[in-house]
């Protein structure tokens, strides 16, 4: 028997930047990001969420003007690729296929750049396409939603949906860079702004009690999306997600423990059952609430903590009930999550504000009780 043991280590390095008015001619951030790859000029294909263009009607002109001013560094590939925003771009393969076609017709290679501007679904789908074309084209993400800037757009995951299963086809590929422009958040509908706060509550509960206390104390300002508090929430949430990816020892999720998926086993199923009517963050808020209430009923956290969790979620603007919750098949949802994890169930539960553990068994009857109490509004008081 002959065996060759192969082992190597790669270092992934990418900046996550926060700024405003990124395409102002005097703003050097985007040019500086490209300059990390050499002097250029660098070929850049803009891929833009159609829903973003509906609001920011001058965006294409601003990008073109910026590229003209910085022509020694930037060569725009024309025309830009406009893709449908929302979950449709992950469910329907049209956008991904069109991207692949553009890489061929425009001779886009591994030394070119893709600048994707849009919500989390567009970031996911184009990230998957860019990672799989030529085995990887340099991707610069510019998320335009709260959820994209504080979680979905800053990590290493890319995915599309397949045969009714969310994120069934995907890969782990680090972006070249992430640029978060806070100006995009100003034009979001209130519902979209609130939706992204769920991930901040989630990560604070499992990682940072001080941040959770801050979210609880500033829930009213966050519900109004006041600038100072909202920017801090986005940045701190992003910091905690990036720290987990960097220090957990499992950035590509080869193990079963997924603490950042706290509340997500139910959230993913609720999204599917509502046919997208529930935003991801809204489903996560319900999932976090149910797992927090279960943690309380199981004697793992105090009554005071579960009350504060409810106050925080409802205070920023979430509704913690939905018709899909009433018909949720808890056993089936847990089994689907088990498959998603690779065969071994691993659910994150709270042991306090800012601390959590992983468990492999869920008391179905107790989880049913948590769900029923939520539906009836019978929380501890």
C-alpha positions, 0 to 999 in steps of 0.5 A: 500500500502506498500513501502520500499525505498531502497538507498545505495552508492558504491564507485568505486576506480581504478588507471589509470597508465602511464608507459613504459616497464611494463613487464620489470622484474624490473618494479613493477607496474603490481605486485603492482596492483595485490597486492591491492587484497592481497598477492596472488598468483593471477590467471591471464588470459591474453587476447591479441589482435591478431593485437598487437601480430603481431607487438610485437612478443615477448609479450607472452614470456615477460609476461611469464618471468615477471610472473616467476620472480614474481611467489609469486604474479602471476599465469598465466592461460595457454594458453592465449586467443588470440582474433581478433583485430578490430571491428570484435571482437565486431560484431562477438560473437565468442570472447565473447563466447570463453571467457565464455568457458574459464571461465568454463574450467579454473575455472576462478572465481570472484577473478581471474583477466583478463588482456586484452591487445589490441585496443579499440574494444578488450577492449570493447568486453572483458570488456563486457564479463568479466563484465557479466561472474559470474556477474563480473570478475576483469579486468585489462585493458592495452590499446595499442592505443592512443584512448584506452589510452586517452579515450575508455580504461580508463572509465566504459563502455563496449559493443559489437555490435548487429544487425548492431547497434554499442555498442547496448549490454553493461554495465557500470562496472569499471575496477580493474585498467588501465595500459597505456604503452606508448611503445605500441604507438611507433609501431602504424601506423600513421593513428592509432596514429592520430585517437586517437587525435580526442578525445583530440580535442573533450574534450578540446573544451567542457572542457578546452580552455587552452588545446585546445590552446595547441593542436592548437599550437602543432598540427605539433608536434602531427602530427609527434607524437613527444614523449613529446607532444604526451604523454602530449596529452594522459595524459591530455585527460585522465585526462579530461575524468576521471574528467568528469566521477568522477564529472559529477554526472552521471557516468553511464549515466542515464540522457540524457546529454552526453557532452563527446559525442560531435560530436558523433551523426554523427560519429557513423552513419558515422562509420556504413555507411563506414562499418568500413573503417572510424576509430572511431577517423576519424569519430569523427573528422568529427562529431566534425567539423560539430557540430563546424561549425553548432555552428558557423552558429548558431551564438554560436562561433566566426569565429576565433574559427571555423577557429582554430578548422579546423586548429587543426583537419587538422593540426594533420592529419585529412581529414574532408570529406568522401563519407559517409558524402555526403549520411548521413541522418542527420534526421535519425542519430539524431533519432538514437542518440535520441534512444541511449540517452533514448528518449530525444534528447540532443546534445552538441554544442559549446559556445566557446573554452572550453565551451558548452551547451546541446540543444534538437533541431537541425535546420536540414536545418542549419546542412545540410548547415554545412555538404555541406560547409564541402563537398565543403571545403567552411569553413569560412576564 
